[in-house]
Amino acid sequence: MSAAMKEADLRTILTLEVPVIVRLGERQLPMRDVLALVPGAIIELDKRADHELELLVNNRVIGSGTAVKVGENFGLRVSRVGLALDRLDAALNPATGDGSTDEAEEPSAQAA
């Protein structure tokens, strides 16, 4: 592959839009509890309120950060992010299955 073609491929890749998710937490519930949900119900999650939130691209963890308020919206102040090659791999190769993470999927730590 020529250098010009590689550069064109890179330019195309850099314009791709990918799903970015901030995971607050998760929990499994019996189906009877899911069916019993009503407005105002509270679901307790597996993460302490002061713990960092996971940052995912294509359902793959690429970093973490803390929740912040941006005007009337929520945002994420990134405190840890994986290497650029890991982030590119996550963008180009979505996770299969439920998107849950294993220790082996944690990104290489790199200061933001």
C-alpha positions in Angstrom: 0.0 0.0 0.0 1.4 3.4 -1.0 2.1 6.2 1.5 -0.6 8.4 -0.3 -3.2 5.6 0.1 -2.3 5.2 3.8 -2.7 8.9 4.4 -6.0 8.9 2.6 -7.2 6.0 4.8 -6.1 7.8 7.9 -8.0 11.0 6.8 -11.1 8.9 6.3 -10.7 7.1 9.7 -10.3 10.4 11.5 -13.7 11.6 10.1 -15.6 8.6 11.4 -18.1 9.2 14.1 -18.2 6.4 16.8 -20.5 5.9 19.8 -19.0 7.3 23.0 -20.6 6.0 26.2 -20.0 7.0 29.8 -21.0 4.1 32.0 -22.5 5.1 35.3 -22.7 1.5 36.6 -24.6 -1.7 36.0 -26.6 -4.3 37.9 -28.4 -7.5 37.2 -32.0 -7.7 38.3 -34.5 -10.6 38.3 -37.0 -10.1 35.5 -39.8 -9.7 38.1 -38.0 -6.6 39.4 -37.7 -5.2 35.9 -41.4 -5.7 35.3 -42.2 -4.1 38.6 -40.3 -0.9 37.7 -42.4 2.3 38.0 -41.6 6.0 37.6 -39.8 7.1 40.7 -38.2 3.6 41.4 -34.5 3.7 42.3 -32.1 1.1 41.1 -28.9 0.9 43.2 -25.8 0.4 41.1 -22.6 -1.4 41.8 -20.4 1.7 41.8 -19.8 4.2 44.7 -20.8 7.8 44.0 -17.2 8.9 44.4 -15.7 6.4 42.0 -14.7 7.2 38.4 -16.9 6.4 35.5 -15.8 4.3 32.6 -15.4 5.9 29.2 -16.2 3.5 26.3 -15.9 3.7 22.5 -17.9 1.0 20.6 -18.6 -0.7 24.0 -14.9 -1.0 24.7 -13.3 0.8 27.8 -10.7 3.3 26.7 -10.5 5.4 29.8 -12.2 6.9 32.9 -13.1 10.2 34.5 -15.4 12.0 36.8 -18.8 13.4 36.2 -19.1 17.2 35.8 -21.9 19.6 35.1 -21.5 21.6 31.8 -24.3 24.2 31.7 -27.5 22.2 32.1 -25.8 18.9 30.8 -23.6 16.3 32.3 -20.0 15.9 31.0 -17.0 13.8 31.8 -13.6 15.1 33.0 -11.2 12.5 31.6 -8.6 11.5 34.1 -7.2 8.4 32.4 -7.1 7.4 28.8 -5.6 4.5 26.9 -2.9 4.8 24.2 -3.9 6.2 20.9 -3.5 2.8 19.1 -5.8 1.2 21.7 -8.4 4.0 21.2 -8.2 3.6 17.4 -8.6 -0.2 17.7 -11.7 0.3 19.9 -13.2 2.7 17.3 -12.6 0.3 14.4 -13.4 -3.0 16.2 -16.6 -2.8 18.3 -16.9 -5.1 21.3 -19.2 -8.1 20.8 -21.7 -9.3 23.4 -22.9 -7.3 26.3 -20.1 -4.8 26.4 -19.1 -5.8 29.9 -15.4 -5.4 30.8 -12.7 -7.7 32.0 -9.5 -6.7 33.7 -7.7 -7.7 30.5 -9.7 -5.1 28.6 -8.6 -2.2 30.7 -6.7 0.4 28.6 -3.1 1.1 29.1 -3.0 4.1 31.5 -1.9 7.4 30.1 -2.3 10.8 31.8 -5.0 13.0 30.2 
